[in-house]
């Protein structure tokens, strides 16, 4: 059996889906609570790190690993 390789475009779509999945957890009855907590305690930086910077970082790491291992 040959291993199926994941292309960088497929990996990008997976990360985008994961991103929307995690953001959808904030949408609902707790959305306002999350915003209030974020602005009250200035955790907006933590939310920014968690939802924007880390997925981009993980994508870059995965892309570099793919290039190195190929």
Secondary structure, 3 states (H helix, E strand, C coil): CCCCCCCHHHHHHHHHHHHHHHHHCCCCCCHHHHHHHHHHCCCHHHHHHHHHHHHHHHHHHHHHHHHHHC
